[in-house]
Amino acid sequence: MLTKILPFIEWFKDYSLGKFRIDFLAGLTVALVLIPQSMAYAQLAGLPAYYGLYAAFLPPMIASLFGSSRQLATGPVAVVSLMTAASLEPLASAGSEAFIAYAIILALTVGVFQLLLGVLRLGLIVNFLSHPVVNGFTNAAAIIIATSQLSKLFGVYVDKAHHHYETIIRVIESAFHYTHLPTLAMGILSIAIMVGLKRLNPKIPYVLVAVAVTTIISWTTGFQHNATVTSSQIMDEQVQQDILSFNNAIKSIADLSDERTKLTSKIENSHDAPPLEQLDLGYQSRVFTAKIDAAKSQASQIRTRLREIHFSAVEDKNQGVVFYPKDGQVPEPRVDDRIYRILMGNKALDTQALRLSGGGAVVGEVPKGLPKLGMPAINISVFLQLLPYAIIISLLGFMEAIAIAKAMAAKTGQRLDPNQELIGQGLSNIIGSFGKSYPVSGSFSRSAVNLQAGAVSGFSSVITSLMVIITLLFFTPLLYHLPQAVLASVIMMAVIGLVNISGFVHAWKAQWYDGLISVITFVVTLAVAPHLESGIYVGVGLSLAVFLYKSMRPKISTLSRGQDQALKDSCVHALATCEHIQMIRFEGPLFFANASYLEDEINDRIQKESNLKHFIIACNGINDIDASGQETLALIIQRLRSAGYGVSLSGVNDAVYKVLARTHLLEEIGTHNIYPTMEKALSIVHGQTHANTKEDQCPLLVNCLGNQTTK
């Protein structure tokens, strides 16, 4: 009982100093990969980069302590990070305080759901996400993740569109208009370092090397070059007017949002108000929403216009350094050859402290020390609003984690408990949220590193967490000059392994409809991004529809004797059938959804074959029967016998036999008409049925020469 509650106790059986040394080195190696990766994934989730470190110091340790896999490395991962961003973007602006708060609550929600599934031993619910659906979604997610980093790789800034592909079109257009070459060079250099070192020796922490080299270059060359100026130093009246118009639009959005919030609270408390008053309040809310959307559209247009203006710095005797639009007449002398742009976001611009960028983007200041631990402030309405997204993230994250854990368990021979793994993942997200973490899961790449390093127990993940804690306490200043383009390249390199084209081919070869479901899930996910949950819904819906259709239309075969003397499907093997006996095999449970289908199939055979005398229903494939199935079977037997046909059953299993006995259908059929095997049924029924018939060589008889007889 104690090891079930505290599974990590088993680590210490036969544990030695030598094993600790191996775990220590494995944990250190994983940490060298995790630290830069976690920062990159945090930005993918729409959070400041250092929140990736917050998601990397508690979850790996908790998941290993309470999970069942000893090599699974938990922490920020690409797909879950993307799903986090997609889930929260409708609620708040990426990177805002509200967005961060929602991300932490989302981690708590995901953790609670996973923990409940594990405690209640409901891990099988993950089977609703079939392999074709996950394959289609994962391939689409890999493309979405990689393309979402293009703006950082080219050093361009665009507003997000309603659909991801529209955003990418904007990025490409902006890249043609202006690509920051030093930023692109940083990204390409980091990719070259990672690819080169990985081919040279995969054991080298190539991600860390790329990060270290590019950070040093960024620091020594002054890669980031920002300037803070007043709006009066921008020597263009139209730009100054646009800045004021932008600030007015932002203020209008804030004021209208406050009014709508008050109105929403009033609507929630107006259940007892007259219907007309409720309609009026609803109308006012829609008006506010329309006004907010119009203000957002205006702000977006101005922001796009200002971002596209490039400035040159000029030395002025009276005002010092001033900035002229590069496309206009720029006087001399120029301060430098850099191109400056106004840094803009979703907040109003400070006209007395405008930020202009003349270089590349870096991570910037990372708060030193550990985050303040504490339970997230829970808002029930927000909790319920996030629950649908949390369920999808929980299932996807767990599927990824358990697939990795199973693959490693197959190599190590370790026993794996999926429900215990759910408990470990759930607790890692719950306790992680206390440390300002966003949702996490098992990582394929870091788990592979952990396994290759020879990790013996989950203690390696404890070491990994300790390394992240040391980084947060002492080394965060070293991360200031890390280029954003490098983090983008880290993500791109990481998601290459998610692309699996052969998965579509494999699914299609297994069943054409599985391949089609996988392709449709892929296309829909790409088309509706960033609303990724829609792709999952479509895929799951199609899988369930196929399952229901197959359940309602199970395979019903007419059996005949094959060349190897076995009874086989006559249609599949092109076998002749007996004129007087129809041996039917029903494959699947006989229940309310498909009971009438069996009746229809028997009627079709009666109409096609005029000389039929007897039906043998092979029940080997019927593993269950409900009241509707029993009632339909009784009606079939009654109608066939009243029409002069004989009916026998063969291969009835114990569960079905008990139902027939309890409902007294057994008495109506007659125990003498129920045979243990198909061959036994044939040996008795065949002679009775073929008396006084002209069929000399019946296809159901065993042919001593080994050849199939024909009609």
Secondary structure, DSSP 8 states (H G I E B T S, - for coil): -HHHHSGGGGGGTT--HHHHHHHHHHHHHHHHHHHHHHHHHHHHTTS-THHHHHHHHSHHHHHHHHSS-SS-EEE--HHHHHHHHHHHTTTS-TTSHHHHHHHHHHHHHHHHHHHHHHHTT-GGGGGGS-HHHHHHHHHHHHHHHHHHTHHHHHT------SSHHHHHHHHHHHHHH---HHHHHHHHHHHHHHHHHHHH-TTS-HHHHHHHHHHHHHHHHT---EEEE-GGGB--HHHHHHHHHHHHHHHHHHHHHHHHHHHHHHHHT-TTS-HHHHHHHHHHHHHHHHHHHHHHHHHHHHHHHHHT--EEEEEETTTEEEEEETTS---S-BS-S--BEE---SS---TTSEEEESS--B------S----------HHHHHHHHHHHHHHHHHHHHHHHHHHHHHHHHHT----HHHHHHHHHHHHHHHHHTT----EEEHHHHHHHHHTT--STHHHHHHHHHHHHIIIIIGGGGTT-BHHHHHHHHHHHHGGG--THHHHHHHHH-HHHHHHHHHHHHHHHHHTT-THHHHHHHHHHHHHHHHHHHHS-EEEEEEE-TTS-EEETTTTT----SSEEEEEEES-B-TTTHHHHHHHHHHHHHH-TT--EEEEE-TT---B-HHHHHHHHHHHHHHHHTT-EEEEE---HHHHHHHHHTTHHHHH-GGGEESSHHHHHHHHHHHHTTT-S-SS-TTS--TTS-----
